Amino acid sequence: FDGVEIHAGHGYILELLLKDSTNNHKNECGGNLKNGCSFIFEVVEAIVQEIGADRVGIRLAPFATYAGFSIKNPETFGLYMAEALNKYGILYAHFVEPSPNKRVGPPNSLLAFRKAFKGTFIACGGYSKDDGNKAVAEGYTDLVAFGKYFLANPDLPK
């Protein structure tokens, strides 16, 4: 493997500690934004120490509401994570747009996160080839990920 992407979105266990509706801990992992993110930072730090920051990325979906789980203020959370992750010098942060299946939501919803994060920034969520090229050209993101479109059409790059 070339590296590790820590998946902290889409209902996976790390994300459950971030969601207000699922994190009812009364210990160091709950009660406020900083505590809810603490375990993710422990995971990031452990992996960085093991394989190096240049081989670590993280995926976050602050706007996602999978299975009814949500974050009360996804903008505050996303910005906090983007800024705090700089401490670890990881290679990239991979953020999911709000409502990626419909490409709805506030325009430039990831822009503040992109500006705050100092490494490579990846955006994903319903981008077409033209949308993706425009987002990169305008500096909205460094890279665009194509999940569903690529899985449905492995010839997408062509």
C-alpha positions as CSV (number, residue, x, y, z in Angstrom):
1,F,0.0,0.0,0.0
2,D,1.1,3.6,-0.7
3,G,-0.7,5.0,2.3
4,V,-3.8,5.1,4.5
5,E,-7.0,7.1,4.2
6,I,-8.6,7.3,7.6
7,H,-12.3,7.1,7.0
8,A,-14.1,9.4,9.4
9,G,-17.4,9.8,7.6
10,H,-20.5,8.0,6.3
11,G,-21.5,6.3,9.5
12,Y,-18.2,4.6,10.2
13,I,-17.2,4.3,13.9
14,L,-14.9,7.4,14.0
15,E,-17.7,9.5,12.6
16,L,-20.1,8.3,15.3
17,L,-18.0,10.1,17.9
18,L,-18.4,13.3,15.9
19,K,-22.2,13.3,15.5
20,D,-24.2,15.1,18.2
21,S,-27.0,12.5,17.8
22,T,-24.7,9.5,18.6
23,N,-22.0,10.8,20.9
24,N,-23.5,10.8,24.3
25,H,-20.2,10.2,26.1
26,K,-19.7,12.0,29.4
27,N,-15.9,11.4,29.2
28,E,-12.9,12.8,27.3
29,C,-14.6,11.7,24.0
30,G,-17.8,13.6,24.4
31,G,-19.6,16.7,25.6
32,N,-18.1,19.2,23.1
33,L,-16.5,19.6,19.7
34,K,-12.9,19.3,20.9
35,N,-13.6,16.1,22.9
36,G,-15.6,14.5,20.2
37,C,-12.7,14.9,17.8
38,S,-10.1,13.8,20.3
39,F,-10.2,10.1,19.3
40,I,-9.8,10.9,15.6
41,F,-6.7,12.9,16.5
42,E,-5.3,9.9,18.5
43,V,-5.9,7.7,15.5
44,V,-4.2,10.2,13.1
45,E,-1.2,10.6,15.4
46,A,-0.8,6.8,15.8
47,I,-0.8,6.2,12.1
48,V,1.4,9.2,11.4
49,Q,4.0,7.8,13.9
50,E,3.8,4.4,12.3
51,I,4.1,5.2,8.6
52,G,4.8,8.9,8.3
53,A,2.5,11.9,7.7
54,D,3.3,11.9,3.9
55,R,1.4,8.6,3.6
56,V,-1.8,9.6,5.6
57,G,-5.0,11.2,4.5
58,I,-8.4,11.5,6.1
59,R,-11.9,11.6,4.7
60,L,-14.6,13.7,6.4
61,A,-18.3,14.2,5.6
62,P,-19.4,17.0,8.0
63,F,-22.6,17.6,6.1
64,A,-23.7,14.0,5.8
65,T,-26.8,12.8,7.7
66,Y,-26.5,9.0,7.1
67,A,-29.0,7.0,9.1
68,G,-30.3,10.2,10.7
69,F,-27.0,11.0,12.4
70,S,-25.9,14.6,12.1
71,I,-23.6,17.3,13.4
72,K,-25.4,20.4,14.7
73,N,-22.9,22.8,13.1
74,P,-21.1,21.1,10.2
75,E,-19.3,24.3,9.2
76,T,-17.8,24.8,12.6
77,F,-16.8,21.2,12.8
78,G,-15.2,21.1,9.3
79,L,-13.2,24.2,9.9
80,Y,-12.0,23.0,13.3
81,M,-10.9,19.7,11.8
82,A,-9.2,21.3,8.8
83,E,-7.2,23.6,11.1
84,A,-6.4,21.0,13.8
85,L,-5.2,18.4,11.2
86,N,-2.5,20.8,10.1
87,K,-0.6,19.9,13.3
88,Y,0.0,16.4,12.0
89,G,1.2,17.4,8.5
90,I,-0.8,14.7,6.8
91,L,-0.8,14.5,3.1
92,Y,-4.4,15.3,2.4
93,A,-7.9,16.0,3.7
94,H,-10.8,14.6,1.6
95,F,-14.1,16.4,2.3
96,V,-17.5,15.4,0.9
97,E,-19.8,18.1,-0.4
98,P,-23.3,18.5,1.1
99,S,-25.9,16.4,-0.6
100,P,-23.4,14.9,-3.1
101,N,-26.0,13.0,-5.0
102,K,-27.9,16.2,-5.9
103,R,-25.0,18.8,-5.8
104,V,-27.2,21.1,-3.7
105,G,-26.3,23.1,-0.7
106,P,-24.4,26.3,-0.2
107,P,-22.1,27.3,-3.0
108,N,-18.5,26.8,-2.1
109,S,-19.5,25.0,1.1
110,L,-16.0,23.5,1.5
111,L,-14.0,26.6,0.7
112,A,-13.3,27.7,4.3
113,F,-12.0,24.1,5.0
114,R,-9.8,24.2,1.9
115,K,-8.3,27.6,2.9
116,A,-7.7,26.3,6.5
117,F,-6.0,23.0,5.6
118,K,-2.4,23.4,4.5
119,G,-2.0,20.0,2.8
120,T,-3.6,18.7,-0.4
121,F,-7.3,19.2,-0.4
122,I,-9.7,16.7,-2.1
123,A,-13.4,17.5,-2.7
124,C,-15.9,14.9,-3.8
125,G,-19.6,14.6,-4.3
126,G,-21.5,14.6,-7.6
127,Y,-18.9,16.3,-9.7
128,S,-19.0,16.0,-13.4
129,K,-15.7,16.2,-15.4
130,D,-16.4,19.9,-16.2
131,D,-17.4,20.7,-12.6
132,G,-14.3,19.0,-11.3
133,N,-12.0,20.8,-13.8
134,K,-13.6,24.1,-12.9
135,A,-13.2,23.5,-9.1
136,V,-9.5,22.8,-9.5
137,A,-8.9,25.7,-11.9
138,E,-10.6,28.2,-9.6
139,G,-8.6,26.9,-6.6
140,Y,-11.6,25.5,-4.8
141,T,-9.8,22.2,-4.4
142,D,-6.6,20.6,-5.4
143,L,-8.1,17.3,-6.5
144,V,-11.6,16.0,-7.2
145,A,-12.6,12.4,-6.3
146,F,-15.1,10.6,-8.5
147,G,-16.5,7.6,-6.6
148,K,-19.8,6.5,-8.0
149,Y,-19.2,7.8,-11.5
150,F,-16.0,5.9,-11.7
151,L,-17.4,2.7,-10.3
152,A,-20.2,2.8,-12.8
153,N,-17.9,3.7,-15.6
154,P,-14.3,2.5,-15.3
155,D,-13.5,4.2,-18.6
156,L,-14.3,7.6,-17.1
157,P,-10.7,8.9,-17.5
158,K,-10.9,8.2,-21.2
